């Protein structure tokens, strides 16, 4: 059983690296990697869902678009911030 688990982990690493190699040249990849906590698997999943990230000036704007940042609401001079991220689902 340990051999099976080791083999599966090796396959998983191979497929993640192969997939990442396919997207590492895209501008979206560097923007997603700028998001705190974005690893290879997260980057691969997110970049495959982004049609054109060139319209975002930095990773913070991209994270906001993806719903990975806390929501904010401004009323007059008062800023209301949520401690939870906004709704995020892959389509």
N, C-alpha and C positions, 0 to 999 in steps of 0.2 A: 504494500500500500504506500509506503514512503517513496518507493521508486516511481509509482504512478503520480503522486503529488509533485515530486521533483520534475518529472517529465512535463506535467501540465504547466508548472510555473515557467519552465524553460520555453515552452511553446507560447505562453502568454507574453513573455518578454520579447520573443522574436516578432510576434505579430504587432505588438505596440511599437517596437523600433521600426519595423517595416512601414507601418502606417504613418508614423511620425516622419520618416524619411520622405514620404510622398508629399507632405505638407510643409516641411521646414523652410522651403523657399518662398512661401506665400507671405505677404505682408501681415495678414491676419494672425499668423503664428506668433510673431514678435509682440503684437498687441496683447494677445491672450496670455502669453508668458509673463507680461508685465503685471498681470493681475495677481495679487497676493494669494498664494496657495495653489496656483494653477500648475499641475504636473503634466507629464506626458499624456496620460490617459484623458485627463480633463481637456487638455489642449486639443487633442485629436478629436474628441467628441464635439467640442464647441466649434472649432474651425470647420468641421464638415457641415455644420448647420448655418454658418454665416455666409450670406451671398456676396457681400462686398464690405469689407471692414476698412477700406481706404477712406471712407467718409468720416471715420472717427479720428480725432486728433491724438488720442492717447488711450491707454488701457482703462483708465477710470471711466471715460465716456462709453467705451465698449461694455464694461461691466455694468454700467447703469442701463444701457440698452438691453442687455441680457437679463436684467432683473436680479443681479447679484449684489446690489447695494441696498442699504436701508432706504425706505421711502421717505420723502420729505414733502412737507406741505407748508407753504408760506401764506400767512394771512396778515396783511398789514406789515407790521414790524416784527411779528412773532413767527418763529420757525418751529414747526412741529416735526420731530424726527421719530421714526419707528425704530425699534431695536431689532426688528426682523427684516430679512431681505424681502423684496417684492416677489411676486409670483414668478416662478421660472419653470418652464417645462420645455422639453424638446418636442418638436412636432414631427 
